[in-house]
Amino acid sequence: MNTERLALIGVTLALVVGGLATLLAPAVVSGPGTAPAQAAATTAVGDGGLGSLFGVALWGVTLLFGATAVVWFALTGVVGAGHETPPNEYGPDEVQVRIMTVDAAEVVQQTVDSLPDGLDDVHVIAESPIDVRGATVHAVPDEFSCRAVRKGRAQEWARRALDCQTEFVLYLDEDSVVESFDGLPDADIVQLREKPRRTDSSLSYLADVYRMGVQLEQRAFARLSIPLFAWGGGIAVRTEVEERTTWDRETLVEDTAFVWAAFRELDVTFALSDAVCRNEAPPSLYEILQQRRRWAAGNVQASAMLPLRYELLTRVRNYAWALSPIVTLLVVPLSLLSVTIAYSGLFFAASMGLALCTLGWFLLGVAYYGDDHHHWALAVPLAPLITVVHSMGTVAGILNPPETFRVTTKVGSD
């Protein structure tokens, strides 16, 4: 069992056992004594020290999440201050499109149909033959083998097999409906923006709206020595960089691992584009749990290729997002029950400050979507539940990482 699992299990047990002890241990209730007549009774809890353990664990989680929030504000407000998307210098005719799928022909067709005029060199890379209008379909041969698996294996086959005479290769997921695209800036790796669209689960969609608010930190990535993550549903790579970096590595997060490898091995540049892809939000709570589980496990696994300071930052961020809902979900109910936690006043203020951060990230996500989605701001009271939906897969990824790549189910649209 690795360090991440042990740490998360230990903190969780401390919170659960300490919380139950704090609530259920024998209590002695005394009156106000010489205090004014209207003063409330106080509750002293005899818990055999478990309440103290509970307080220490809560403080630890709060400080961890607080440090992550401070890093986010530093990245977004300081490092990313004044961010402007660089102008496009390469037109659509300098881009070869590769759409990755298993066999979802109808979903892929919607993505192909969304491509703007000028993106004419379009290839669909599938695991089995499918019919798609407006694109050349390739099925990865069963006999092809390399270190990469599933999507990474298909990308590596395409890199080796397809003739590419354009400056860039643009990788899209099967459900990455292109909302806007008019070219690419002069950078070796260009990240397209994402705006997940609602499918069958409102909570999954709201969790992705929340994630979009958090991902405003991406505007700082071009100024970092290594971007903190990448989204492979819409990412353009300079052909020369792809040839030198390759996709031939075993990982659950082939997009992020590729970017980290490129920055580690080559002198490359990164840019965040204004082009937008409308991918699908996971259609159920089970699907979003499995998606986030793969992301978390893959990021922790791939972080070993990073310099130490970035590896530590990646791991701490995973812990923080996994535990982020706990403070608000525990502190508010306990405060309403007038249960005292060590340093309760200061702790309550700190935890409420972090709760405001979660509300702010959700509202930033709503603002990112634009005027047509402002009515989703009415879901702000659900923010604690939304953070649980967003984070539960991260917990699963740390405690029980998947052994294979799993494709998130797509439902398509009418």
Beta strands, then each sheet from edge to edge (+ up, - down):
strand 1: 27-30
strand 2: 42-45
strand 3: 88-90
strand 4: 95-100
strand 5: 122-126
strand 6: 136-139
strand 7: 168-173
strand 8: 177-180
strand 9: 184-185
strand 10: 189-194
strand 11: 234-238
strand 12: 270-278
sheet 1: 1+ 2-
sheet 2: 3+ 9-
sheet 3: 6+ 5+ 4+ 7+ 11- 10+ 12+ 8-
end
